[in-house]
Amino acid sequence: MLPLIADFSPSAVIFRRGESAITQAQFLGQARLLATRLPAGSHAINLCEDRYHFAIAFCAALLRGQTNLLPNNTTPGAIADLLKAFPASYVLSDRPSPVPDAPFRAVLADPSAPPTPDARIEIPPEQLAAIAFTSGTTGVPTPHFKTFGTLVAAAEMSRGMLMPHVAEAQIVATVPPQHMYGLEFTVFWPMVCGFSASAGKPFFPADLRDLLAATPKPRVLVTTPVHLRACFDAGLKFPEMQQVICATAPLPREWAKRAESLFGASVMEIYGCTEGGSLASRRTSETDIWTLHQGLMLFEEHVIAPHYPEPIALQDELTPVTGVSFRLTGRRGDLIKVGGKRASVAELTQKLLSIPGVLDGVVLMPEGAERPMALAVAPELGERQILAALANDIDPLFLPRPLRCVPKLPRDATGKLAQDRLLELLRA
């Protein structure tokens, strides 16, 4: 058995909501009370946007022996599909249900819940805690099953690699808790490592600055390249961080250096996947070599660990440096061939993003396409101007056709782009 909260200390702060600090005893009390009020069922579709509400709902489901379903998006169609796939499921949310006629339980913090000073609340490590779904960046989202023991081990490993000597930290994040990255670093780090997390999920740079300023030191920012770029463009001064952690998309070295200057802290980039959680990290401003988290090992482009039921197959091409470190050479399927020549879709995207006036963009090569396609957000530029700028840097064979200018890209809360939504924009 594993404790729901490791090294339980009743008066220690585990979450912050506005000016309120929630202790571990209060957290457990509210989770236990909510557990008694949950509907019968085997799966809870946890849609809570407030990070604290998500955490108490997640733990309440665990205490009832139910599994949290963590969808990759919260559109009514996606939730309706989940309800069909898991007939004994219901929606848990701190907002109105996106599917009005679905079984539903509202989640709100209940201050009347008596604090729980009992440290002996435990969960079997083999209990299925969550089913997480991939983002759909390369096709249809697929489910991945997470036991409580696997989630605890992943949090312990990443903390041991990134912050081994930090006794306390206050986490502020721009990512949602439903994503594996957000779940590990903003829910399980507080539960396993003794840190506290802000319940908020700031979107605009000014909101992030204000929340960081209201958060006690030492502060840790958990974010994405998309959010970092927004902070660069905002021209604001941010409070000093203990550390910045970044994931969900490749982080260019120049962006890492700029972020370190902006936040006055090292930026650690995370390499991971929905299948395995966080796997490796690097200080991108200094090295291109990834180091696996302690306890993980590479074997023929698989990652193995005692807490994995089977080896995790990596979706990237890599070159081992040692048994626990590697360089990435590209994502499988990233290299495309046109007219006998090869190019990287990721590199083409970086070329597009480097054009002055292009605020956002992506290059893709759908299956069956004869040449790459692209979408760009560039209010002051036309499609011909963008193509002319690209022609200065890339082989004419790889100029995207079509290239469409759009008001914005359909990024999810972690900055990722689902291929089906991109294709809809290209067809429009």
N, C-alpha and C positions, 0 to 999 in steps of 0.2 A: 504494500500500500504506500501511496505517496501523499504528503500533506497538500491540501488545496492551496495553502500559503506556506511557503518554506520559512523556517526560522521565525515562526509566528511571534509577533510582538504586539499586543492589543492596542497600544497607544501610538504605534508607528503609522505615519501617513502613507496611504497607498494610492489615493487619487485626490486631485484638486478640481473643484468646480467653482469657477469664479473666485470669491473670497473664502469659500468653504473648503476645509481640509477634512477628508474622510479617512478615518483610521482603519486599520485592519480589522479591529473588532466590529466597527460599524459596518464595514463591507460584508463580513461574514454574516452578520445579523440580517442585513437586508437581502442577501442572496438566499439565506435559509427561509426567510419569510416569503420571498417571491416563489421559491420552489414549491411551497405548500399551495400556491394559488395557480400554478400552471395547469393547463388542460392535460388530459390524458393524451398520449401519443408517443410515437417513437422518435420523431425528429422535429426540431424547432428551427424555422427559417429566421435567423437572427439578423434583423435589418436595423437595429438601433444605431443612430448616427452619433449620439452623445457617447463618448468612449466609456464613461463610467456606467451608463445604462447598459451598453453592450456587455461590459465585463460582469455585471451582476446577473444579467440574463444568461450569459454563457455559463457561469458557475451554477446558477439555479437549475439549468437544464442538466448539468452534470450531476447535481445532487438528486435529481429525479430519475437518473439513469437514461436520459435522453441525449440525442446527438444533435449538435448545432450544424445546420446547413449554412454555408457561407457562399452565397451566389456571387458571380463575377460582375453582375449589374442588377439593378433593382427595378427594371422596367416591368410593367404589369405582365407582359408576355413571358419574360424570364421567370417571374415568380409563379405564374400560372403553370408553366412547364414543370417547375419543381414540385408543385402541389400534386400534379398528375404522376410524376415519377416516384414520389414518396407519399402514397395515399394517407398514411397515418401521421401527417405533418400539419403544422399550424404556423402562423406568422407571429413573431415576437418583434415589437417595434415601439419606439417612443414617438412615432408619428402615425397618422392614419395609414391603414393598410393600403398598398397599391392595388390589391385585389379585394374590393369591398365585401364580396360574399364569401371570402375564405375564412376558415377558423382563425381567430385572432386573440392575442392577449397584449394589452397595453403594458409598457414597462416605464415606470417612473420611480425615482428614488423615494422610499417611504421613510421619513425621519422617525416615525413611530416604532419602527422595528428595533427591538432591544439589541444592544451590542452583544456580540458573542465572544467571551474571553476564552472559550474552549479551543485549544490548539489541536485537538485530536480529530479534526474533520479531515478525512482522507478519501482518496479516490483510487480505485484499482488502476495500476499503470496500463493494463491491457484494455481498459474501457475506451470505446470509440467516442472520442470527444467532439470531433468535427469532421465534416466532409467539405473540403475546399475545392473550388472549381477554377480551372485555368482561365486566363483572361480572354482567350479566343483570338490572340494576335496572329496565329497561324492557321486558324480554322475553328472547328466546333469546340466549345469548352468541354473539358473532361473532368470527372470527379477524382479526388485523391483523398484517401482515408487516413485520418490522424488519430492515433491513440493519445491518451493523456500523457503517458510515459514518453512518447516520441516528442511531444510539444515541450515538455519539461526539459528533456535532454538537449533539445535544440537551443533553448534559452540559456541553459547553463553553459553550453559550448561557446555561443556567440559572446556572452558576457565575459567568459574566461579569456577570449581572444582580444576583445576590444577594450574592456575596462576591468582588468583583473585586480587592480589595486584601488579602485574607487568604491568607497563604502556606501556612499549615498549619491543620488543624482535625481534631478527633476526632469522628466521627459516631456517635451513638447513636440507634437507631430502634425504634419500636414497630410498624412495618409490615413485611410480608413482602417478600422480594426478588422473588417471582414477579409481583407487581403492578408496572405500569409506573412508578408513583411510587417504589416501593422500589427497583426496578432502576436507575433513573436516579440517585437521590440516595444510595443506599447501596452500590451495586456499581460503577457507571460513574464516579461522582465520585472514588472511590479510584483507579480505573484511569486516569482522564483528568486529574484535577486535583491529584494528589499528596497527597490527604487520606488518613486512615485511618478504618476503620469497626469498630465492635464487632460481633462475630459473633452476639451475643445478640439476642433479640427479647422484651424484658420485657413482661409482660402487666399485672401488678398495680402500682399506684403505688409501693408500697414497694420492689418489685423494680427499678423504674425509678430511684428515688432512689438505691438502693445501687449500681447499675451506673454511674450518672452520677458518684457520689462516687468510684468506683474508676477513672474515666477521666481522663486528663490534660487540662489546659486547652490550648487553647481548645476548648470543647465545643459541638457543634451537635446539637440535638434535631430529629429528623424524625418527625412524628407526625400525628395526626388529631384532629378536634373531639371525637370520642367519648372518646379517651384523655385529652385535656385536661380534659374534664368530670370524668372519674374522678379526676384529680389534684386538681381543685378540691374535690371531695367528701371526699377522703382526709384533708385537714387536715394535711399533712406539709410540712416545709421542704425545698426542693430546692436543690441546688448551682446556682450562677450559670452561665448559658449565654452563649456568644458570640452565638448566634442560635437562634430556634425557627422551624422551617419546618412548615407545616400544609397539608393537602390532603385530598381525597376527599369532602368534603361542605361546604356553606356554613358559614362561621365567623361567628357573630354578633359584632358590634362589641364588645359588653360582655364576651364571652368572650375576645376578643383582648386587651382592656385588662387583664382579670383575669390572663391568662396572662403578660403582660409584667411585671406586678407579682410574680407567683409565681416566675418564672425570671430576673428581672432582665435581660431582653434583649428586643430587638424581635421581634415575631412577623410573619413574612412568609407570607402565604397564597398558595398556588399555584392557578392555573386551568389545567387541562389535560384530556386525554382519552387513552384507550388508542390512538386513531388517531394522535395527534401528540405524545404525551408532554407535558411541561410547556410551556405556551404563554405565560403571562403571570403577573404577580405584583402584589401590593399590600401595603402595611402597613395592615391592616384597621382598626387602632385610630385611624388618621388620615384615611383616604380610602376612598371607594367606587369609585374609578377604577382599573381594571386597566391595566397597562402591558405591552405585548408584549415578550418577550425580544428582544434585539438580533439583527437578521437576519430577523425575521418581519414580515409586513405583512398588514393586513386588506384584503379585497376582497369586497364583497357577501356578508358573513357567512361568508366562507371565510378561512382563514389560509394564506398562501403563503410558501415559503422555498426556497432553492436545494437543500437536502438532502431535500425532500419530492418524491416522484415525481409527485404531483398535489396540487392544493389540498385542504386539510382542511376539510370542511364542519362547522361548529359546530352543536351540538345545542341551543344556547341563543339566545334572542332578545337582541340587544344594540343599544346606541346608541353609534355611534362618537363619540369626543370629538376625537381627531386620527387621523392615519393609523396610529398605533401605540398608541392607548389607547381604552378604551371603558368603558361601564357595562353591567352585566347587568340586563336587565329581567325575566328569567324563563326557565325551561327550556321549549323547545317541547313542547307537550302539558301544561305545568304549569297553564295557565289552563283552568279548567273552567266550564261554563255550566249553571246549574240555574234553572228557572223564569224565564228571561230575564235572570238576573243572573250576573256573573262573579266568580270568586275564584281565588286562587293556592293550589295544593296545598302548596307550600313554606311559605307564610305560615300556612296552617291547621295544618301540623305544628308550626311555631314556637309558635302559640297553645297547642297541646296540651302541648308541652314546658314552657311557662312556668307551668303550673298547679302550685302547691306540692303535693308528694307524688307527682307523675308523674316517675318516674326515667328513663323512655325511652318513646318512642312514635313513631308514624308515621301519616299520613293518606294514603290513596291513592284513586284513581278509576280502576278497571280499565275497559278498553274495553267498552262496552255497558252499564255501570252507570248508574243513574238519579241517584244521589247519592253523595257520598264515603263511604268506610268508614275505620275506624281500628282500630289495635291500641295498647294502652297497658300499660306496666309500672308498676303503682302498688299496692304491697302493702297500703297502709293505706286505699285508696279503693275504692269500688264504681263500677260503670259509670254509675249514675244521678248520683252526685256529680260525676264527670268531665264528663258531659254538661251538668249544671247550671252548672258553672264555665265551660264553653265558651259556653254560651248568653249569658253576660254580655258576651262579646267578639265573637261572630260572628253573622251573619244566620241565623235558624232554618233557612233553606233549605239551609245548608251544614253543619248539625249532622250528624256522621257516623252513618250507620245501615247496618250494625251498628257498634257500638264494643265491642270485646272486650278484657277484661283478661287478660293472659297473664303467666307467670312471667318470661319474657325474650323478646327479639326475636332472630331468627336472623341476626345480623350476621356478616359474614365478617371476616377478619383486618384489613381496613382500615376496618371500621365500616359497610360498605355492606349494603344489603338487596336480595335478589333478589325480584322481584315474584312469581314462581311459589311461593316458600316462604311469602310473606305471604298469598297467596290460600289456600294449604293451611291455615294457621292460622285464617283467617276461616271456612273451610268446616268446620273440625273441630267 
